[in-house]
Amino acid sequence: MFFNASGITNISPCELRRKMEQNEDFLLLDVRTPGEHEQIKINGSRLLPVQELTFRAGELPRNKEIVVYCRVGNRSAFAAAYLSRLGYRVKNLEGGIMSWAQEGEACGTA
């Protein structure tokens, strides 16, 4: 069963690709486990496992947008909702790294 992400703003893999290409100032946050992060990650992302989020959220910058991702978007939706309630500006990567692997690299290509 997936976390109810109502009220969470999603960002598509292509929108994320555009933000990266335009060198926008944001934090890309991976909330998966260290083992998952080691296997595959989005370049430039910072690892903060969702299990540690409640006691480490204060380490995150409040002056920039945070884009959160996980494997398919469930854990990151939970993390995004939590961070949003704490006052962070946050978006959830739609479909997680699985969508990124399928769509994100191909954005803008014919």
C-alpha positions in Angstrom: 0.0 0.0 0.0 1.3 3.4 -0.9 1.5 6.4 1.3 -1.3 8.9 0.7 0.6 11.8 -0.9 -2.3 14.2 -1.1 -1.1 17.8 -0.8 2.5 16.9 -1.9 3.9 18.7 -4.9 5.5 16.2 -7.4 8.2 16.9 -9.9 8.5 14.8 -13.1 11.9 13.3 -14.1 12.0 15.8 -17.1 11.3 18.8 -14.8 14.1 17.6 -12.5 16.4 17.2 -15.5 15.6 20.8 -16.6 16.3 22.1 -13.1 19.7 20.4 -13.2 20.6 21.6 -16.6 19.7 25.2 -15.6 21.9 24.9 -12.6 19.1 25.8 -10.2 20.1 25.9 -6.5 18.3 23.1 -4.8 19.1 20.0 -2.7 18.5 16.6 -4.2 17.8 14.3 -1.3 17.9 10.5 -1.5 15.9 8.9 1.4 16.7 5.3 0.5 19.1 3.0 2.4 22.9 3.4 2.1 22.9 0.1 0.2 20.4 1.3 -2.4 22.2 4.6 -2.7 25.5 2.7 -3.4 23.9 0.6 -6.2 22.4 3.6 -8.1 21.9 7.2 -7.4 21.3 10.5 -9.1 24.5 12.5 -9.4 24.8 15.3 -6.9 22.2 13.8 -4.5 22.7 13.7 -0.7 21.8 10.6 1.2 19.6 10.8 4.3 17.6 7.6 4.9 14.0 8.1 5.7 14.5 6.2 9.0 16.8 9.0 10.2 14.8 11.9 8.9 13.0 12.7 12.2 16.2 13.3 14.1 18.3 14.7 11.3 16.0 17.1 9.5 17.7 20.0 11.1 20.8 19.3 9.0 18.9 20.3 5.9 19.0 23.8 4.5 15.9 25.9 4.9 17.0 28.5 2.3 16.6 26.2 -0.8 14.1 23.9 -2.3 14.5 20.2 -1.6 13.7 17.5 -4.2 13.3 14.2 -2.5 13.5 10.8 -4.1 13.5 7.1 -3.3 13.0 3.9 -5.4 9.4 4.5 -6.6 8.2 7.5 -4.8 6.5 6.1 -1.7 9.2 6.8 1.0 10.0 10.1 -0.6 6.3 11.2 -0.5 6.3 10.4 3.2 9.5 12.4 3.6 8.3 15.3 1.5 5.1 15.5 3.6 7.1 15.4 6.8 9.5 18.1 5.7 6.7 20.2 4.3 5.0 20.2 7.8 8.3 21.4 9.2 8.3 24.4 6.9 10.7 23.2 4.2 10.0 23.9 0.5 10.0 20.4 -0.9 9.0 18.4 -4.0 8.7 14.6 -4.5 10.3 13.0 -7.6 7.4 11.3 -9.3 8.1 7.6 -9.7 11.4 7.8 -7.9 14.7 6.7 -9.3 13.0 4.0 -11.3 11.2 6.7 -13.4 14.4 8.7 -13.5 16.3 5.8 -14.9 13.6 5.3 -17.6 12.6 8.9 -18.4 15.0 11.4 -16.8 18.0 10.5 -19.0 15.9 10.7 -22.1 14.2 14.1 -21.5 14.4 16.4 -24.5 15.6 13.7 -26.9 13.5 12.7 -30.0 
